[in-house]
Amino acid sequence: MRSRLTLKSRFTLVAAGAVAAVALAITAVAFLAIRTDLQNQVQQEVATRADSVKHQATQFRDGRIPNDWVPTHSSGFGLTYTQVITSAGAVWAPPQGRGLLTPSEAAIDVAAGTAPDFYSVTGIAGTRAMVLTTWLAPGLAIQVAEPLTSTDAEVARVGATLATLSAIGVAVATLLGWAVAKTGLSPVARLARVAEEVSLTGDAGRRVEVDRRDELGRLATTFNAMLGALQRSLDAQRRLVSDASHELRTPLASLRINVDVLTENPDLPVGDRKEVLARVTDQVAELSRLVSSVTDLARGEPPATDMSPVRLNAVAGDAVDAARRDWPETEFDTYLAGGVIEGSAERVRVAFKNLLDNAAKFGPPEGPVQVRLTGGEFTVRDHGPGIAEEDLPFVFDRFYRALSSRSAPGSGLGLAVVHEIAVWHRGTIAAEPAQGGGTIMRLTFPVRD
């Protein structure tokens, strides 16, 4: 099952978990250190009491300790408690303390001198106590006990304090982690909101605000660039569909009228029938050219797999041969000395052919059309009426037709296709008036070294 936690929640949990682990480790170490120190203090007090009892025992004549001797100040279990045990397991204790602390086998071994001194924790009258069993004299040992009530209370208080501080630290770390996650991931949240809005509305004009220069800032910048490319693509698609539908409407309507004339008039005279059929053929050819141009524009930039070294001389030669077949009455004066570019040979040929067709269509029927290819620059000069100065900035727009050329056949897409091909190959296309009349189309590609 996939996790439903947000990235911010996961970041906060990770930060809180890390702080909790560190706080737990520090708390445990501190607690153990404090508890050990307090227990060492109790052991030191018990050891001091045992030394005092041993000093009392040295005061007897000839060093013999009498039977049932009880150290001074021994009494019932209170602040401290002291008793003497023998190697036989007997206990010398004050009347109030008899039966409170039963010696163990280890304690009897200390009295017998066969085991070292040791500390132990045991219960005396229902109270935990620290007990030191140490050798006193041959066959004797003493046990000094001190209650751990105050020590245990102090340890509990310290433990509670450390636990409270750890809990506060984890809570503060969680809040800080949440704040840091919220601040650090805010660009991601904005990016997600914009992506959701674009997905729901289809409006690629939205942008993510970029106010930082780190990795998230670069992500937002890249996302904005992607939205820009998507918007341009959608705008181009809408414009292409709109313009194409507009341009196709007229030739289709005319074609339908002529077909209806042929269908409704089966007895049409031969001359009129040939005239109508000629119009139908021309309209079908015009539709074919229009669809071909629209297809070229819709194909977009050629993929990297279609890019290869292109010898411009060969491509230009093929384009000129095709133009001579399509315009047999037009003279094409050519000079080809081109270089090699990186691109799509088929699309470059389409660009050359469109320029040649445009020159032959708008120039005199017999030409001439002057074609020059030098390095990466391909120029086509016609001797037609030229292009008005106010039309020059728009001749490469899709479906643009100058006022003086609207009576000529064509869709207004040929030069737009050339412009797109030039852009795809990082080249340029320009139209300029020719000296003595006519127009020069100048298509330039970057040539390989």
N, C-alpha and C positions, 0 to 999 in steps of 0.2 A: 504493500500500500504506500503510495507516494505521500511524502510529508506535506502538510498544508501550512507549515510555519513559513512566515515571510523571511526574507533575507535579513531584515532588521531584527526580527525576533531571534533568529538563529545566532546572529552576531552578539546580541545581548546575552543570550544564554551561555554562549561560549566564554564571553568575558566574565560573567558572574561565576561560572563553573571554575574557571582558572583562578579567580581571586579566592573563591571558597576553598579550593584545594590548598592554595598557599596559606590562607588564614588558618585552616585546620592544622596544617603541619606546624606552623609557628605556635599556635595555641597549645598543641600537644607537647612540643618541646619545652615551652615555657612552663606549662603545668607540671611536667615531670621534674624539671629543674627546681621549681619552687618547693614541690613536695619533698624531693630528696634533701633539699637544704633544711627544711623544717624538721625532717626526721633526723638529720645529722645533728641538729641542735639538741633534740631530745636525747639522742645517744650520748652526746657530750655531757649533758646534765647527769644522766644515769652513770656514766663512767666516773664523773667527779664524785658522785655519792659513793660509788664502790671504792674509790681510793680513800675516802674518808673512813669507811668501815675498816679497810685493811690497816689504816694507821691506828685505829682504836685497838685492833687485835695485837699490835706489836707492843702494847703497853703492859701486857701480862708478864709476870715473873717467869723466868726460864722458858718463855715463849709458848707455854702450853695454854690452849684455850679451853676453859672449863665446859663441861657438858651443858647443853641447853642454854648456852650463852646467846643473848639477844643483843644486837648492837644498840647503842644509845639512840634515843629518838625513834626507835622502831615502834610502830603502832599499827592499827588497822589500815586498810588500803584507803589512802586519801590522796595527798599530793604525791607522796612517794611511799614505797613499801619495801622492806628489806627482811630477808630470812636467810638462815644458814641451813645447808643440807650436808648430809654425811654420805660417805661412799657406800653406806649400807642403806641409803634411801630415807633415813630419818630426817625430820624437819624440825629446826629450832626456830620458833616464831613466837611473837607475843600472843597472849590469849585471844586478843581480838582478831588476829589474823590467821589463826590456825585453820587449815583446810581451804584457804583462799587460793593458794598456788601449789599444785601438786607437781613435784619434780619429775621431769622426763628421764628416760634412759640416758639421753645425751648429757643432761645436767649431772646425773650421778657419775657418768664417766669423767666429767670435768673434776668433780670432787676426788675421784680416784686418781687423777693426774694422767689419765689416758686419752683425754680429748682437749682441744684448745677452747679458749673462751669463745662465747658466741652471743649474738643478739637474736632475739625472737620477739614476735608480736603474738600475744595471746589474750584471751578474755579473762578478766578478774572481776568477779561480782557483776557480770554483765557489762563491763567496760573494757574497751580495747586498751591494751597497755604495752609499752615497750619494756622488755625484760632483758637484763644483762646477767648472764651466768658466768662467773669468773672464779678462778682458783683462789682459795684463802690460805689454807695450811694443809699439811699432809692429811688426807682423808676428809677434808672440808672444802666447801665452796660456798659462795654467797650468791644470792639472786636479788638484784635490785630492780624494782619495777616502778614505772612512772606512767600515769594515765595519758592517753593520746586524745582525750576529749577536746582540749583547746586546739591541739595540732590538727585534728580532723576537721574541726569547725573552720580553722583558718584555710586549710586546703580546699574545703568546699566553697568557702567565700571567694577564694582566688579563682577556682574553677568556674564559678558562676560569672565572676567579673570578666574573665577571659572569653567565655562563651558569649556573653552579651556584646563585648567589643567585637568579636568575630562576626556575630550576626549583623551588627551595625555596619561593619566594614563590607560585608557581602551586599547588604542593601544599598549602601552608598555606591559600591562598584557597579551594581546592577543599574542604578539610576544613571551613573556616569556613562556606562556602556550603552545604555539606551539613547542618551543624549548624543554621544559620539556617533553611534550608528545612524541616528536620525539626521545629524548634520552631514556625515560623510556620504550617506547613501541618498541624500535628497536629489542629486542630479539623476540618479537611477529612477527614483520615483517619478520625477518630472518626465523623464524619457518614457517611462511606462504609460503615464497618463496621455502623453501626446500620441504614442503609438496606438493606444486604445481608441482615442478620438479619431485618428486618421483611419483606423480600421472600420469604425462605425459609420463615419460620415463620408469617407472617400475623399476628404479634403487634404491634399498633400501640401497645402500652403502653410500648415502649422509648423512652428519651430520650437526647439528646446532652448531655453535661456542658458547661455554659457558664461559662467562667472568664475572659472578656475582653470588652472593650467596643468593639472595633474592628469593621471590616466582617465579618470572619470570625465574631466573636461575634454580630453581628446575623443572619448567615446561620444559625448554629446555633439561635438563638432562634426565627427564622422557621420553621426545619425542625421544631423541637419543637412550635410552634403548629400546623403542618400535621399532624403526627402526632396531636396532641390532637383536631383536627377529624376526622381519619380514624377515630380510635378511637371518638369519640362517634357518628359516622355508622354504624360497624360495630355498635356496641352497640345503637343504635336499630333498625338493620335486623334484628339477631338477635332483639331483644325483640319487634319488630313481627311477625316471622314466627312466633315461638313463640306469642305471644298470639293472633294471628290463627288459627293452626292449632288452638289449644285452643278458641277460641270458635266456629270453624266446625264442629268435630266434633259438637257436640250438635245444632244445627239440621239438619245433614246426616243424622245418624242418625235423627232424628225424621221428617224428610222421607222417608227411605228406607222407614221402617216404614209410613208412611201409604200410600206408593206400592205397597208390597208388599201391603198390605191390599186396595187397589183391584184389583191384578193377580190375586191369589189368590181373590178373592171377586167374580166377575162378577155374581152374583145378589144382591148386597148390597141390602137395602131402600133405597128412595129417600131416606128421611130420614137413614139412617146414611151413605149415599153422599154426600149434600150436606154432612153434618157433616165427613166425612173430607176432601172437596174443599175446604171452607172452611179446614180446618187446613193443607192443602197450600198454598193461596193465601197464608195468613198467613205460613207458613214461607218461601215463596219471597220474599215482600215483605221479611221480616226478613233473609234472606240478601242481598237486593239492597241494603238499607240498610247492612248490615255491610260488604259489599264496597265500597260507595261511600265509607264512612267510612275504611276501610283505604286506599283509593286516595288520598283526600285527605291522609292522613297520610304516605303513601309519596311523594307528589309533591314534598315538601320546600318550601323557600322559593321563592316565585314569582320567575321570572327578571326582570331589570331591564326587559326589553321588555314585560312584562305590567303594569308599574307605571305608573299614570296618575292624574290627579285623579279622586277618587271623591266624588260628592255623596251624603252619607249619607241625606238625605231620600228620594231616589229608590230607593236600595237597600233601605232599611228598609220603604218602601211595598210594593215587590215581595215582600219576605219575609213581610210581614203578609198580603198577598193570598193567597200560597201557603198560609200556615198556616190561613187561613179556609176554603180549599177542602179541606184535609186534615182539619180539625177543625170541621166545620160547626155542631156543637152548642155550641162554646165561644165565649164572648164575648171579643173582644179590644178593650180600651179603649186607644186610641193617642193620643199627642201627639208630633208630629215637628217638631223645630226644630233639625235638625242642621247641621253645617258641612261643610267639604270637607277630605278627607285625601288623602294620597298612598299608593296601594296598588292592590290587585286588586279590582275591583268584584265579580267572581264569588265570590271567596273570602270577602269581607266578607258577601255575601248568604248564603253557606252558614253562617257563624257566627251571623248574626241568626236564620236559620231554625231552626238547631239549638236555640238558646235558647228560641225560641217553641214548638217541638215538645216540648222538655223540660218547659216550664211547663204546656202543655196535657195532657201525658201524666200528670203527677204531681199536677195540681190537680183540682178537681171537674170533672165532665164539662161543666157549663154555664159554668164559669169563675167570675168573670171573670179575665182575664189583663191586667194593666196594663203597657202598653208606653210608655216615655218615652225620647225622644231629644233631648238638649240639647247643642249643640256637638259634641264628640266622644265624649260619654258615652251609652251605650245601656243602659237598665235594663229588666229584665223581672221582674215580681213575680207569683207565683202564690199561691193560697190553699190549697195542699195541706198535708200533715202536716209539711212542713219537713224539714230535714236535721239529723241528730243532730250535736252538737258534736264528737264524736270522729271523725265522717266528713268534716267540712268540709275538713281539709287534703288529703284524697285524692280529692275528687270530680272533679278534672281529670286524674287518672291514667288511663292507657289500660286499658280493660276493668274498671275498678273499679265494683263494684256494692255500694251500702250494703245492710246486712242487711234493712232495712225495704223495700227496693225490688227485691229479687231476684226476687220473683214477678211483677213488671211486665215487659212486653215491652221489648226493647232489648239492645244489645250492650255498653254501657258505653264507647262510643267517641265519642258525640256531643259531650260536654263536653271530651274530650281534643282533638278537632278544633278546637273553639273556642279552647282554650288555645294550640294551635300557630299558629292564624291570628293571634291577638293578638300572640304573640311575633314572628311574621314582620313585622307592621306596627308593631313597637316600642310595642305597647300593653299593657294589663293586663286580667285577668279575675279577678273575685272573687265568692265566694258568701257571703251573710250572711243570718242569720235576719231575717224581717220582723216588725215590731211587729203583734201580733194574730194571728200564725200565718202559715205559708207561708215562702217563700224569695225573696230578691232576688238576681238575677244582674246584676253590674255590669261591662259591657265598655266599656273606655275606649281611644280612639285619639288620638294627637297630631294636632291640627287645624292645617292650614296657615294662615299669616297672611293 
